[in-house]
Amino acid sequence: MEDERVRVLVVTYPAQGHINPSLQFARRLARMGVDVPLLTALSAINRITKTTTSSTPRGVTFLGFSDGYDDGLKVDTDFEVYMADLRRHGSEAIAKLVNSSGENGKPFVHVVYTILLSWVSQVTRALNVPSTFLWIQPAAILDIYYYSFYGYGDVIRNNVNDPSWSVELPGLPRLTGRDLPSFLCAPNQNKFALSLFKDHIDTLGEETNPKVLVNSFEALESEALRAIKNLNFVAVGPLIPSVFLHRKDPSDNSFGGDLLQKSNDHIEWLDSKPRGSVIYVAFGSISELAKQQTEEVARGLLDCERPFFWVMRGKGNDEKEEDKSVQILLVIFPAQGHINPSLQFAKRLVKMGVRVTFLTAFSVVNRITKSADAAPQGVTFLGFSDGYDDGFRAGMDFEVYMADLRRRGSEAVATAITSSADNGKPIGHVVYTTLLPWVSQATRDLHVPSTFLWIQPATILDIFYYSFYGYGDLLNESKISDPSWSIELPGLPRLTGRDLPSFLLAPNAYKFALPLFKEHIDTLDEETNPKILVNSFDALESEALRAIKKLNFVAIGPLIPSAFLDGKDPSDNSFGGDLLPKSNDYIEWLDSKPRGSVIYVAFGSISDLAKQQTEEIIPPSICSFVNKIMDESVQILLVIFPAQGQINPSLQFVKRLVKKGARVILLTAFSVVNRITKSVDPAPRGVTFLGFSDGYDDGFRAGMDFDVYMADLRRRGSQAVATAITSSADNGKPIGHVVYTTLLPWVSQATRDLHVPSTLLWIQPATILDIFYYSFYGCGDLLNESKISDPSWSIELPGLPRLSGLDLPSFLLAPNAFKFALPLFKEHIDTLDEETNPKILVNSFDALESEALQAIKKLNFVAIGPLIPSAFLDGKDPSDNSFGGDLLPKSNDYIEWLDSKPRGSVIYVAFGSISKLAKQQTEEVARGLLDCGRPFLWVMRGKGNDEKEEVVGSFVKLNSA
């Protein structure tokens, strides 16, 4: 029967480290058929019942009493006053409970009480109920306290802090000061506990053959359990759940007395580690380690290079720790290349228990907090206005900006330091990055130490140092620009001009940085044994880290995520401080490449490569144009003639620019924009379609005067280009370059008036432009209509193979409805002739036209073709399988016809939407197609008004012959 169960009262101190072993002891009694009420303060009971998810063991009940602190102890609570209140309220609660239970016919036969509650024995003795002390720590600890109170007190007090001292207590091994309980070490704010421990032992001394239940076991402490002859230690431990001990009860898998709300964060972290790889460290909820002990444990954990889980002790206010950890202010220059390594440094500090305030300009903080996947725990982002809250833009005066940053940043640093001190969380150290030497002075004025974090390799700082002290004349611009020049600086290998930092090279837009680098070094020179944290490591730069004797370089790098370094923390797989919105475009491109096949190149957001360096990395034909358009992430305006043959290659060119990070505005007539935006699927990301009215918004029709149309297009298009450029600048997104296609030579003049550079995109092969050039300059008489119409005629133009009349562009042939185009082609060339070293982007490639691309010495042809979808070119991007700018509705008729033919059997013929074949050429192509006996698809240019193509007549004539 339930009423016949033996009842034992367990009284425990209301702290986590006492509740857990007491609960385990209560469970063991309950399994033996004992009814066990567990009595403690309401502050603990209320939290146990809220946080514990497992069911209370059968036979165990929680009982609470008010100790006068039902919301728990606060940081500023007087502990001696609290212990007096706990004794008074607790004694009353025990007496009332024992008496009421006896009156209800359920008397307690025994009371068990834990550490810090020695008075329980006196209360139960008055009630004639026997009691037993449960010591929840190992026996050796109680032995040491016993000897410190009886016979060895002076020896321990006088020597405990001496590292060389040791003592041999009866029944225990030789002990040093570091082996003793932290309560015996000075200073210790929990010294109050010693008198309570002595009360326990004095109380036991009043009993006959007193028994002490000890949370230990024979195999662990056989000697310590018998060290004190007049105390009878009974080992009842280890008091931990069965599942972590002998596994006899799989349901006993939790202590079940959590005072704090559980979190799965540490579980997820533990699950991410290999089984058995994590070191677990805990010293209880009340024990206090000396600073030296803490540092030794921390150093040991870091040195073993294994993941560890250290349970830290909380202090009041709902067990929140009274924050005495070091706080560091990290001041960062507001640029991507500074943010990333600084964030990694912050993460490392946080793992060491340091709290970090990350201070930088609002322009960065606002973007970091939006883009970071998860801000590192322990890092607080703090922003200040540098006067440029929307970010620094091209065209702004950098020296003015740096002056503003110095003034406002110094004020922000001072405010952060003083306000932290006022809030009781003083900043103990400031770390600052490159370009911010004034931080040192700001912190010095407030008596806070600071350290410089150099985010680049040590070699770079060494070179700057030598350029300012002793080697400036040898590193002047005229010498380092000489390819044959080299120099050997102390502690560094021999260097050429190309090995030096780009800041030292001329021309360089960032020369302003050199005085700041010198100020950094001058500031350090004022300090004694100055330390510099360097983003490097000894195995990489052992000599460079020691090259400058008066500076103490401390290697803390490489400051990159663990996932890309040692793999010890797979969750650390991102810098987490992207200032630009992420894009999956490059990820998709990377995924399309074989693993390990892609070369990654980056030089930071502020470094400036010399032309020779850039060209050595990228072929000049590519980098010459790409360097321009990618500088400062400028916006490109692409102006296109409104015809199908110009739209398609231009769209391919746009796709390539976007993949390189450029933003592109595609400007053409409404007649085209309206049809493109309906047919394109999908529109390339990063491209904005912009239209203007050329006066023919429904498109150009047969019968219209082309000369009149071209004049209207020039007038209205010039206005549209000017409007696009000025409005973009007004909106803070200036256009840095304009590219325009064939038949639009006036674009160059429109952009020149607005001081924006422009480049011609020639959408046909280089050979065609060569021929037009020669027809205008030097060979016009040889290419007159009477001669080129002669089938036997041929000509050899410089850099080109021998050509017959049939090989020439149809614009040169007579009769031709598009003769109007020739003056425009000449205007293109005349315009280029006014420029110095003019570049022309050509829809071709070197293997196809190596000679034609170099035929005209005064024009610099840059091959960027073929401008066709990747799926039909290299197959590297299968998703790029359509030009995507069809101006006419698609039809499936020809697809069905093509699908009915064997794969690879159909001949495809097309000559563009504007080119015109002579009758003889048309008939020759038709004859060849008929003679080959294979199916063919000939894309013919329509003329409107249901006018049938003349070529149809040619086929009828040939078939009837």
Secondary structure, DSSP 8 states (H G I E B T S, - for coil): -GGGS-BEEEE--SSHHHHHHHHHHHHHHHHTT-BEEEEEEHHHHHHHHHH--S---TTEEEEEE--S-TT---TT--HHHHHHHHHHHHHHHHHHHHHHHHHTT---SEEEEETT-THHHHHHHHTT--EEEEE-S-HHHHHHHHHHHTT-HHHHHHHTT-TT-EEE-TTS-EEEGGGS-GGGSSS-TTTHHHHHHHHHHHHHHTSSS-EEEES--HHHHTTGGGS-TTSEEEE----S-GGGTT-S-TT-------SS---SHHHHHHHTS-TT--EEEE--SS----HHHHHHHHHHHHHTTS-EEEE----STTT-----S-EEEEE--SSHHHHHHHHHHHHHHHHTT-EEEEEEEHHHHHHHHHH-SS--TTEEEEEE--S-TT---TTS-HHHHHHHHHHHHHHHHHHHHHHHHHTT----EEEEETT-THHHHHHHHTT--EEEEE-S-HHHHHHHHHHHTT-TTTT-HHHHTSTT-EEE-TTS-EEEGGGS-GGGSSS-TTTTHHHHHHHHHHHHHTSSS-EEEES--HHHHTTGGGSSTTSEEEE----S-GGGTT-S-TT-------SS---SHHHHHHHTS-TT-------TTT----HHHHHHHS-HHHHHHHHHHHGGG-EEEEE--SSHHHHHHHHHHHHHHHHTT-EEEEEEEHHHHHHHHHH-SS--TTEEEEEE--S-TT---TTS-HHHHHHHHHHHHHHHHHHHHHHHHHTT--EEEEEEETT-THHHHHHHHTT--EEEEE-S-HHHHHHHHHHHTT-TGGG-HHHHTSTT-EEE-TTS-EEEGGGS-GGGSSS-TTTTHHHHHHHHHHHHHTSSS-EEEES--HHHHTTGGGS-TTSEEEE----S-GGGTT-S-TT-------SS---SHHHHHHHTS-TT--EEEE--SS----HHHHHHHHHHHHHHTS-EEEE----STT---HHHHHHHHHHH-
